[in-house]
Amino acid sequence: MNDFIMPEARVATEIAFDGTNGQPALPYPAVAVPPYRAASGPNWRFSSFFMIACAGYFHGPRALNWMNWGLVRDNVTWMSLAPMEIESQLPHLGAGRGTVVVCGLGMGLMAYALAHLSAVDRVVVIERDPEVLEVFKRFSGYDEWAVRDRVEIVLSDAMAPGLGDRIGPVDVLYADIWPYLRMDCMVPDMQRILKAIPAPVCGYWGQELDMVDWAESQGVTPQDFAAEHVTAFSHAHGLPLLGLEEPTYPTLCRMAATNPSIGRQRKRF
């Protein structure tokens, strides 16, 4: 039996899925990580911890060589820097350009990473919960971000009529506002968000799973899923979805949709 060598943990300033450390590579840019700091409140805490390995979104479990950060609220981990969460954001990060609207603040990772891309001029984050924003400012170092002047946070429901008029022209719209993957409300929610914030290109968290599931309902096996099915899904639902900027995207959709670490059962609510 080979001896297991514990990876050396580090506080990450960026996380790359470039094939180093024997891990599968993904065709997307490195993710810049905010200068997080430990913080806590009456019902929540934000702290660092180390995980040896964790399941990814496109791949199975992969080793971690970075210190994870996680937000725990009412003793439940809401989000973290686990590979599952980061990998699922990568296609949307890779498509970032011009003015990008991000619906859902979360840990601020997506806003920070997008603002570091040379192709992105402005990031507008839509967050409806003032408490989330207050907590975020305490653990993220937001006011000291080197890219602070490129990030704006708007307190609003992402589906509020006329929200796009307040923001101005948008190049890419991204939404990550749901607690679980494979929720049937995602497509209708995204349609309402796009109506409120018109954009020529949009994307939403977990869309790869919905695309393959929908294609299966049309008689297409996951193994046969291809670029034409990405396009068909987009047209069928009136969403100009990103993804095909990357030639291997259909393969990545198949990998995510059949990943045993992600439950196949759809959620009605």
DAFENNOR-V46578 format. One record per run of one state. SS is the DSSP state (A for helix, B for strand, O for the rest). FROM is the first residue (numbers start at 0). LEN is the number of residues. Records with the same first field share a line. If there is no record, write none. Layout:
SS: FROM-LEN  FROM-LEN
//
This chain:
O: 0-13  15-4  22-8  32-6  40-3  49-3  55-5  63-4  73-2  80-2  87-2  94-3  103-5  115-4  127-2  140-1  144-3  155-7  167-4  175-7  183-1  196-4  204-2  217-4  224-2  237-3  241-7  257-9  267-2
B: 13-2  30-2  38-2  43-6  52-3  60-3  67-6  75-5  97-6  119-8  150-5  171-4  182-1  200-4  240-1  266-1
A: 19-3  82-5  89-5  108-7  129-11  141-3  147-3  162-5  184-12  206-11  221-3  226-11  248-9
//
